[in-house]
Structure formats: C-alpha cells, structure tokens
Amino acid sequence: SLDSQENVTLGAYSPVELSVKTRSQEINCRTYIMNSCVYALPSPQYLQVIVMGAEQNGLPKDYQDKLRSIKTNMYKGLLPMMAELEQARRRARE
C-alpha cells in the first residue's frame, strides 16, 4: 500500500485526506506530508516517475520541461519498482 511505501508506520510521512476542486467536480484525495523535511536531490528514478505523471496527466509542456531540468543525485542502482512501473505503462498503452 502507499502507506507502507511512504513509511507511515515509521513516522516518515503522515497521510492527509483533502478535497481537490476541478472545473467540473470535487474529488476526495489522499496525499502525504513529510514529518521531518530533509532536503536532497531526487534520484533519477523518482524524477522519472514524476515526469511520467506530468506527461500522463497532460500538464503544461513548460512545466514538464522544468521538471526534466531538475538535477538528480545521480543514483544508478537498480530499482525493481521501476521495471514494474514500465510494465504497467506498456500495458496501459495497449
């Protein structure tokens, strides 16, 4: 679950329920707030997920370009989750 991914039980993040208003509706959403802010560059993999989300949701191109320009921590290790995300992305396109 997202709670376990975001380490809620360890106190890293707190889940928050909120309403988001669009032009046509109000949507109940769940987000996470970091309990202890640690400033660090994102991993290339995490930035890729953020950019993919911006693309998939049709966010403005200039915003997508700004995301792509963010420097990363250059981590090159393998993350099995990235392969799973890529498989899900391919299935969604089929």
Residue, then its C-alpha position, 0 to 999 in steps of 0.5 A: s500500500l502507499d502507506s507502507q511505501e511512504n513509511v507511515t508506520l515509521g513516522a516518515y510521512s503522515p497521510v492527509e485526506l483533502s478535497v481537490k476542486t476541478r472545473s467540473q467536480e470535487i474529488n476526495c484525495r489522499t496525499y502525504i506530508m513529510n514529518s521531518c523535511v530533509y532536503a536532497l536531490p531526487s534520484p533519477q528514478y523518482l524524477q522519472v516517475i514524476v515526469m511520467g505523471a506530468e506527461q500522463n496527466g497532460l500538464p503544461k509542456d513548460y512545466q514538464d520541461k522544468l521538471r526534466s531540468i531538475k538535477t538528480n543525485m545521480y543514483k544508478g542502482l537498480l530499482p525493481m519498482m521501476a521495471e514494474l512501473e514500465q510494465a504497467r505503462r506498456r500495458a496501459r498503452e495497449 
